Amino acid sequence: MNKAELIAAIAEEAGLSKKDAEKALKAFTDVVTAQMKKGEKVQLVGFGTFEVSERGEREGRNPQTGEPMMISASKTPRFKAGKALKDSLN
């Protein structure tokens, strides 16, 4: 499912126009992104949690030369599925 298909599905499920569904989806992603940038997590009970995971600096290898190199520390987004979501899939 791509973004356009998701917008269409949201519009149909919620009885909204596609334009309103697109605004709602954009607002949701903007709010989640803003909270994660601040280091906060967004928890939707029954669905899951969006949070930031921090990866420390580590040593890796250049795949072309095999030379050791340092990989700098970074932050990465993470989603952990909630119990209700996991249970609905099984």
A tleap script that builds the chain and sets N, CA, C and O, in Angstrom:
source leaprc.protein.ff14SB
mol = sequence {
  NMET ASN LYS ALA GLU LEU ILE ALA ALA ILE
  ALA GLU GLU ALA GLY LEU SER LYS LYS ASP
  ALA GLU LYS ALA LEU LYS ALA PHE THR ASP
  VAL VAL THR ALA GLN MET LYS LYS GLY GLU
  LYS VAL GLN LEU VAL GLY PHE GLY THR PHE
  GLU VAL SER GLU ARG GLY GLU ARG GLU GLY
  ARG ASN PRO GLN THR GLY GLU PRO MET MET
  ILE SER ALA SER LYS THR PRO ARG PHE LYS
  ALA GLY LYS ALA LEU LYS ASP SER LEU CASN
}
set mol.1.N position { 0.856 -1.175 0.000 }
set mol.1.CA position { 0.000 0.000 0.000 }
set mol.1.C position { 0.900 1.236 0.000 }
set mol.1.O position { 1.782 1.372 0.847 }
set mol.2.N position { 0.670 2.117 -0.943 }
set mol.2.CA position { 1.439 3.352 -0.975 }
set mol.2.C position { 0.633 4.479 -0.320 }
set mol.2.O position { -0.472 4.253 0.173 }
set mol.3.N position { 1.193 5.691 -0.321 }
set mol.3.CA position { 0.561 6.811 0.370 }
set mol.3.C position { -0.818 7.142 -0.214 }
set mol.3.O position { -1.763 7.375 0.541 }
set mol.4.N position { -0.945 7.164 -1.528 }
set mol.4.CA position { -2.223 7.481 -2.161 }
set mol.4.C position { -3.287 6.444 -1.799 }
set mol.4.O position { -4.437 6.798 -1.537 }
set mol.5.N position { -2.908 5.171 -1.784 }
set mol.5.CA position { -3.846 4.110 -1.415 }
set mol.5.C position { -4.243 4.223 0.057 }
set mol.5.O position { -5.395 3.978 0.415 }
set mol.6.N position { -3.287 4.593 0.904 }
set mol.6.CA position { -3.574 4.776 2.326 }
set mol.6.C position { -4.554 5.924 2.531 }
set mol.6.O position { -5.497 5.803 3.313 }
set mol.7.N position { -4.338 7.031 1.838 }
set mol.7.CA position { -5.244 8.181 1.933 }
set mol.7.C position { -6.648 7.783 1.496 }
set mol.7.O position { -7.624 8.138 2.156 }
set mol.8.N position { -6.759 7.051 0.390 }
set mol.8.CA position { -8.064 6.600 -0.095 }
set mol.8.C position { -8.747 5.684 0.922 }
set mol.8.O position { -9.954 5.793 1.139 }
set mol.9.N position { -7.989 4.786 1.543 }
set mol.9.CA position { -8.550 3.862 2.530 }
set mol.9.C position { -9.014 4.613 3.778 }
set mol.9.O position { -10.072 4.310 4.328 }
set mol.10.N position { -8.226 5.591 4.224 }
set mol.10.CA position { -8.611 6.394 5.392 }
set mol.10.C position { -9.881 7.174 5.086 }
set mol.10.O position { -10.792 7.235 5.912 }
set mol.11.N position { -9.942 7.768 3.903 }
set mol.11.CA position { -11.112 8.547 3.506 }
set mol.11.C position { -12.366 7.682 3.511 }
set mol.11.O position { -13.416 8.101 3.999 }
set mol.12.N position { -12.253 6.490 2.973 }
set mol.12.CA position { -13.405 5.587 2.918 }
set mol.12.C position { -13.820 5.116 4.310 }
set mol.12.O position { -15.006 5.107 4.641 }
set mol.13.N position { -12.842 4.726 5.119 }
set mol.13.CA position { -13.123 4.192 6.455 }
set mol.13.C position { -13.726 5.257 7.378 }
set mol.13.O position { -14.629 4.963 8.161 }
set mol.14.N position { -13.221 6.500 7.282 }
set mol.14.CA position { -13.670 7.554 8.186 }
set mol.14.C position { -14.792 8.406 7.605 }
set mol.14.O position { -15.323 9.278 8.293 }
set mol.15.N position { -15.160 8.165 6.349 }
set mol.15.CA position { -16.209 8.959 5.731 }
set mol.15.C position { -15.776 10.388 5.453 }
set mol.15.O position { -16.582 11.314 5.536 }
set mol.16.N position { -14.498 10.567 5.121 }
set mol.16.CA position { -13.944 11.888 4.825 }
set mol.16.C position { -13.682 12.013 3.335 }
set mol.16.O position { -13.687 11.028 2.598 }
set mol.17.N position { -13.454 13.240 2.914 }
set mol.17.CA position { -12.997 13.430 1.536 }
set mol.17.C position { -11.519 13.052 1.489 }
set mol.17.O position { -10.843 13.027 2.518 }
set mol.18.N position { -11.030 12.761 0.299 }
set mol.18.CA position { -9.616 12.406 0.174 }
set mol.18.C position { -8.725 13.564 0.603 }
set mol.18.O position { -7.654 13.348 1.171 }
set mol.19.N position { -9.158 14.783 0.337 }
set mol.19.CA position { -8.385 15.967 0.715 }
set mol.19.C position { -8.270 16.064 2.245 }
set mol.19.O position { -7.194 16.345 2.773 }
set mol.20.N position { -9.389 15.829 2.953 }
set mol.20.CA position { -9.369 15.871 4.416 }
set mol.20.C position { -8.547 14.719 4.990 }
set mol.20.O position { -7.831 14.901 5.974 }
set mol.21.N position { -8.645 13.550 4.390 }
set mol.21.CA position { -7.863 12.404 4.842 }
set mol.21.C position { -6.368 12.671 4.649 }
set mol.21.O position { -5.554 12.297 5.493 }
set mol.22.N position { -6.012 13.314 3.542 }
set mol.22.CA position { -4.607 13.650 3.289 }
set mol.22.C position { -4.101 14.650 4.327 }
set mol.22.O position { -2.975 14.527 4.809 }
set mol.23.N position { -4.935 15.648 4.676 }
set mol.23.CA position { -4.558 16.624 5.708 }
set mol.23.C position { -4.357 15.931 7.052 }
set mol.23.O position { -3.408 16.231 7.776 }
set mol.24.N position { -5.253 15.005 7.379 }
set mol.24.CA position { -5.159 14.285 8.648 }
set mol.24.C position { -3.890 13.432 8.698 }
set mol.24.O position { -3.198 13.401 9.715 }
set mol.25.N position { -3.592 12.749 7.611 }
set mol.25.CA position { -2.386 11.912 7.569 }
set mol.25.C position { -1.132 12.771 7.679 }
set mol.25.O position { -0.195 12.412 8.391 }
set mol.26.N position { -1.109 13.905 6.976 }
set mol.26.CA position { 0.042 14.809 7.038 }
set mol.26.C position { 0.208 15.362 8.446 }
set mol.26.O position { 1.328 15.435 8.952 }
set mol.27.N position { -0.897 15.754 9.089 }
set mol.27.CA position { -0.838 16.265 10.456 }
set mol.27.C position { -0.289 15.195 11.400 }
set mol.27.O position { 0.539 15.492 12.261 }
set mol.28.N position { -0.744 13.961 11.240 }
set mol.28.CA position { -0.269 12.857 12.076 }
set mol.28.C position { 1.236 12.659 11.916 }
set mol.28.O position { 1.960 12.577 12.909 }
set mol.29.N position { 1.710 12.583 10.672 }
set mol.29.CA position { 3.145 12.355 10.451 }
set mol.29.C position { 3.974 13.543 10.925 }
set mol.29.O position { 5.075 13.359 11.444 }
set mol.30.N position { 3.455 14.768 10.752 }
set mol.30.CA position { 4.184 15.953 11.219 }
set mol.30.C position { 4.317 15.970 12.738 }
set mol.30.O position { 5.385 16.282 13.266 }
set mol.31.N position { 3.240 15.635 13.441 }
set mol.31.CA position { 3.266 15.625 14.909 }
set mol.31.C position { 4.199 14.530 15.421 }
set mol.31.O position { 4.993 14.771 16.330 }
set mol.32.N position { 4.112 13.341 14.851 }
set mol.32.CA position { 4.987 12.243 15.279 }
set mol.32.C position { 6.450 12.617 15.027 }
set mol.32.O position { 7.302 12.392 15.887 }
set mol.33.N position { 6.745 13.182 13.862 }
set mol.33.CA position { 8.114 13.586 13.533 }
set mol.33.C position { 8.621 14.648 14.500 }
set mol.33.O position { 9.750 14.554 14.984 }
set mol.34.N position { 7.801 15.659 14.788 }
set mol.34.CA position { 8.199 16.734 15.696 }
set mol.34.C position { 8.495 16.191 17.091 }
set mol.34.O position { 9.482 16.585 17.712 }
set mol.35.N position { 7.651 15.294 17.586 }
set mol.35.CA position { 7.868 14.727 18.914 }
set mol.35.C position { 9.141 13.882 18.954 }
set mol.35.O position { 9.889 13.923 19.930 }
set mol.36.N position { 9.379 13.119 17.893 }
set mol.36.CA position { 10.577 12.283 17.857 }
set mol.36.C position { 11.835 13.138 17.761 }
set mol.36.O position { 12.867 12.771 18.322 }
set mol.37.N position { 11.772 14.276 17.059 }
set mol.37.CA position { 12.922 15.184 16.986 }
set mol.37.C position { 13.275 15.723 18.361 }
set mol.37.O position { 14.443 15.974 18.658 }
set mol.38.N position { 12.243 15.901 19.212 }
set mol.38.CA position { 12.470 16.383 20.578 }
set mol.38.C position { 12.936 15.263 21.512 }
set mol.38.O position { 13.240 15.505 22.680 }
set mol.39.N position { 12.988 14.039 20.986 }
set mol.39.CA position { 13.409 12.908 21.809 }
set mol.39.C position { 12.261 12.241 22.540 }
set mol.39.O position { 12.482 11.337 23.347 }
set mol.40.N position { 11.045 12.672 22.272 }
set mol.40.CA position { 9.862 12.105 22.915 }
set mol.40.C position { 9.398 10.865 22.155 }
set mol.40.O position { 9.732 10.673 20.987 }
set mol.41.N position { 8.625 10.034 22.839 }
set mol.41.CA position { 8.026 8.901 22.145 }
set mol.41.C position { 6.530 9.136 22.023 }
set mol.41.O position { 5.930 9.825 22.848 }
set mol.42.N position { 5.934 8.558 20.989 }
set mol.42.CA position { 4.496 8.671 20.755 }
set mol.42.C position { 3.913 7.274 20.916 }
set mol.42.O position { 4.227 6.367 20.146 }
set mol.43.N position { 3.063 7.110 21.923 }
set mol.43.CA position { 2.513 5.797 22.237 }
set mol.43.C position { 1.026 5.779 21.929 }
set mol.43.O position { 0.259 6.569 22.479 }
set mol.44.N position { 0.627 4.881 21.056 }
set mol.44.CA position { -0.780 4.676 20.717 }
set mol.44.C position { -1.172 3.313 21.291 }
set mol.44.O position { -0.839 2.272 20.725 }
set mol.45.N position { -1.871 3.335 22.399 }
set mol.45.CA position { -2.206 2.104 23.110 }
set mol.45.C position { -2.964 1.161 22.177 }
set mol.45.O position { -3.944 1.545 21.538 }
set mol.46.N position { -2.492 -0.068 22.115 }
set mol.46.CA position { -3.117 -1.081 21.275 }
set mol.46.C position { -2.513 -1.144 19.886 }
set mol.46.O position { -2.632 -2.163 19.206 }
set mol.47.N position { -1.865 -0.065 19.451 }
set mol.47.CA position { -1.262 -0.045 18.113 }
set mol.47.C position { 0.244 -0.181 18.199 }
set mol.47.O position { 0.820 -1.108 17.628 }
set mol.48.N position { 0.887 0.735 18.908 }
set mol.48.CA position { 2.328 0.655 19.034 }
set mol.48.C position { 2.942 1.963 19.484 }
set mol.48.O position { 2.238 2.924 19.795 }
set mol.49.N position { 4.280 1.987 19.515 }
set mol.49.CA position { 5.024 3.132 19.991 }
set mol.49.C position { 6.069 3.535 18.964 }
set mol.49.O position { 6.832 2.702 18.475 }
set mol.50.N position { 6.095 4.825 18.645 }
set mol.50.CA position { 7.125 5.400 17.802 }
set mol.50.C position { 8.137 6.040 18.735 }
set mol.50.O position { 7.755 6.821 19.607 }
set mol.51.N position { 9.423 5.729 18.577 }
set mol.51.CA position { 10.436 6.316 19.435 }
set mol.51.C position { 11.766 6.432 18.701 }
set mol.51.O position { 11.945 5.895 17.608 }
set mol.52.N position { 12.696 7.152 19.333 }
set mol.52.CA position { 14.012 7.355 18.755 }
set mol.52.C position { 14.983 6.413 19.450 }
set mol.52.O position { 15.016 6.331 20.678 }
set mol.53.N position { 15.765 5.710 18.657 }
set mol.53.CA position { 16.790 4.823 19.177 }
set mol.53.C position { 18.149 5.442 18.870 }
set mol.53.O position { 18.398 5.882 17.747 }
set mol.54.N position { 19.015 5.474 19.861 }
set mol.54.CA position { 20.342 6.058 19.659 }
set mol.54.C position { 21.359 4.952 19.467 }
set mol.54.O position { 21.424 3.992 20.235 }
set mol.55.N position { 22.154 5.116 18.412 }
set mol.55.CA position { 23.216 4.148 18.137 }
set mol.55.C position { 24.540 4.835 18.426 }
set mol.55.O position { 24.794 5.935 17.936 }
set mol.56.N position { 25.375 4.192 19.214 }
set mol.56.CA position { 26.665 4.769 19.569 }
set mol.56.C position { 27.676 4.658 18.434 }
set mol.56.O position { 27.465 3.941 17.456 }
set mol.57.N position { 28.774 5.382 18.590 }
set mol.57.CA position { 29.846 5.295 17.606 }
set mol.57.C position { 30.437 3.890 17.664 }
set mol.57.O position { 30.598 3.317 18.742 }
set mol.58.N position { 30.756 3.345 16.501 }
set mol.58.CA position { 31.300 1.992 16.474 }
set mol.58.C position { 32.273 1.851 15.314 }
set mol.58.O position { 32.330 2.684 14.409 }
set mol.59.N position { 33.020 0.786 15.372 }
set mol.59.CA position { 33.986 0.533 14.306 }
set mol.59.C position { 33.373 -0.416 13.281 }
set mol.59.O position { 32.760 -1.422 13.636 }
set mol.60.N position { 33.545 -0.084 12.022 }
set mol.60.CA position { 33.074 -0.927 10.941 }
set mol.60.C position { 34.186 -1.137 9.937 }
set mol.60.O position { 35.330 -0.752 10.180 }
set mol.61.N position { 33.863 -1.734 8.829 }
set mol.61.CA position { 34.855 -1.966 7.783 }
set mol.61.C position { 34.331 -1.452 6.453 }
set mol.61.O position { 33.150 -1.590 6.138 }
set mol.62.N position { 35.233 -0.854 5.677 }
set mol.62.CA position { 34.904 -0.428 4.329 }
set mol.62.C position { 34.734 -1.702 3.507 }
set mol.62.O position { 35.680 -2.482 3.400 }
set mol.63.N position { 33.557 -1.940 2.921 }
set mol.63.CA position { 33.337 -3.200 2.206 }
set mol.63.C position { 34.210 -3.356 0.952 }
set mol.63.O position { 34.463 -4.478 0.513 }
set mol.64.N position { 34.669 -2.243 0.378 }
set mol.64.CA position { 35.496 -2.344 -0.828 }
set mol.64.C position { 36.947 -2.671 -0.511 }
set mol.64.O position { 37.588 -3.455 -1.211 }
set mol.65.N position { 37.465 -2.047 0.577 }
set mol.65.CA position { 38.890 -2.224 0.879 }
set mol.65.C position { 39.143 -3.107 2.091 }
set mol.65.O position { 40.249 -3.620 2.260 }
set mol.66.N position { 38.145 -3.290 2.928 }
set mol.66.CA position { 38.331 -4.077 4.151 }
set mol.66.C position { 38.985 -3.265 5.257 }
set mol.66.O position { 39.233 -3.790 6.342 }
set mol.67.N position { 39.271 -1.981 4.996 }
set mol.67.CA position { 39.910 -1.108 5.984 }
set mol.67.C position { 38.967 -0.792 7.133 }
set mol.67.O position { 37.787 -0.529 6.902 }
set mol.68.N position { 39.459 -0.811 8.367 }
set mol.68.CA position { 38.599 -0.415 9.489 }
set mol.68.C position { 38.294 1.085 9.412 }
set mol.68.O position { 39.139 1.880 8.999 }
set mol.69.N position { 37.084 1.456 9.814 }
set mol.69.CA position { 36.703 2.864 9.842 }
set mol.69.C position { 35.698 3.088 10.956 }
set mol.69.O position { 35.009 2.158 11.376 }
set mol.70.N position { 35.613 4.326 11.437 }
set mol.70.CA position { 34.668 4.639 12.503 }
set mol.70.C position { 33.335 5.071 11.892 }
set mol.70.O position { 33.297 5.893 10.976 }
set mol.71.N position { 32.250 4.510 12.408 }
set mol.71.CA position { 30.900 4.888 12.003 }
set mol.71.C position { 30.373 5.776 13.128 }
set mol.71.O position { 30.292 5.348 14.279 }
set mol.72.N position { 30.019 7.006 12.790 }
set mol.72.CA position { 29.620 7.971 13.816 }
set mol.72.C position { 28.285 7.599 14.467 }
set mol.72.O position { 27.482 6.854 13.905 }
set mol.73.N position { 28.078 8.137 15.655 }
set mol.73.CA position { 26.837 7.911 16.393 }
set mol.73.C position { 25.676 8.520 15.614 }
set mol.73.O position { 25.850 9.517 14.912 }
set mol.74.N position { 24.492 7.922 15.738 }
set mol.74.CA position { 23.329 8.437 15.020 }
set mol.74.C position { 22.056 8.100 15.784 }
set mol.74.O position { 22.043 7.263 16.687 }
set mol.75.N position { 20.990 8.781 15.390 }
set mol.75.CA position { 19.667 8.500 15.937 }
set mol.75.C position { 18.840 7.905 14.811 }
set mol.75.O position { 18.961 8.319 13.659 }
set mol.76.N position { 18.006 6.938 15.142 }
set mol.76.CA position { 17.185 6.279 14.131 }
set mol.76.C position { 15.755 6.097 14.655 }
set mol.76.O position { 15.569 5.813 15.838 }
set mol.77.N position { 14.756 6.254 13.802 }
set mol.77.CA position { 13.380 6.049 14.260 }
set mol.77.C position { 13.095 4.563 14.463 }
set mol.77.O position { 13.649 3.704 13.777 }
set mol.78.N position { 12.219 4.290 15.419 }
set mol.78.CA position { 11.884 2.902 15.729 }
set mol.78.C position { 10.392 2.788 15.995 }
set mol.78.O position { 9.792 3.690 16.578 }
set mol.79.N position { 9.799 1.696 15.575 }
set mol.79.CA position { 8.395 1.428 15.873 }
set mol.79.C position { 8.317 0.074 16.556 }
set mol.79.O position { 8.841 -0.924 16.060 }
set mol.80.N position { 7.659 0.059 17.693 }
set mol.80.CA position { 7.448 -1.201 18.408 }
set mol.80.C position { 5.952 -1.466 18.423 }
set mol.80.O position { 5.185 -0.686 18.986 }
set mol.81.N position { 5.540 -2.554 17.812 }
set mol.81.CA position { 4.113 -2.901 17.717 }
set mol.81.C position { 3.556 -3.226 19.094 }
set mol.81.O position { 4.225 -3.845 19.922 }
set mol.82.N position { 2.306 -2.793 19.327 }
set mol.82.CA position { 1.616 -3.073 20.576 }
set mol.82.C position { 1.031 -4.474 20.580 }
set mol.82.O position { 0.934 -5.128 19.541 }
set mol.83.N position { 0.646 -4.919 21.757 }
set mol.83.CA position { 0.121 -6.277 21.916 }
set mol.83.C position { -1.129 -6.519 21.086 }
set mol.83.O position { -1.257 -7.570 20.459 }
set mol.84.N position { -2.058 -5.559 21.070 }
set mol.84.CA position { -3.297 -5.741 20.315 }
set mol.84.C position { -3.019 -5.887 18.823 }
set mol.84.O position { -3.663 -6.690 18.148 }
set mol.85.N position { -2.066 -5.118 18.303 }
set mol.85.CA position { -1.708 -5.217 16.890 }
set mol.85.C position { -1.088 -6.584 16.595 }
set mol.85.O position { -1.434 -7.235 15.609 }
set mol.86.N position { -0.178 -7.003 17.456 }
set mol.86.CA position { 0.462 -8.319 17.270 }
set mol.86.C position { -0.583 -9.433 17.316 }
set mol.86.O position { -0.565 -10.350 16.495 }
set mol.87.N position { -1.491 -9.339 18.288 }
set mol.87.CA position { -2.513 -10.384 18.439 }
set mol.87.C position { -3.454 -10.423 17.239 }
set mol.87.O position { -3.908 -11.499 16.851 }
set mol.88.N position { -3.754 -9.268 16.647 }
set mol.88.CA position { -4.671 -9.246 15.516 }
set mol.88.C position { -4.057 -9.876 14.259 }
set mol.88.O position { -4.779 -10.269 13.343 }
set mol.89.N position { -2.741 -9.968 14.219 }
set mol.89.CA position { -2.062 -10.555 13.055 }
set mol.89.C position { -1.943 -12.070 13.162 }
set mol.89.O position { -1.701 -12.745 12.161 }
set mol.90.N position { -2.110 -12.602 14.354 }
set mol.90.CA position { -1.939 -14.050 14.545 }
set mol.90.C position { -3.240 -14.766 14.750 }
set mol.90.O position { -3.254 -15.984 14.924 }
savepdb mol mol.pdb
quit
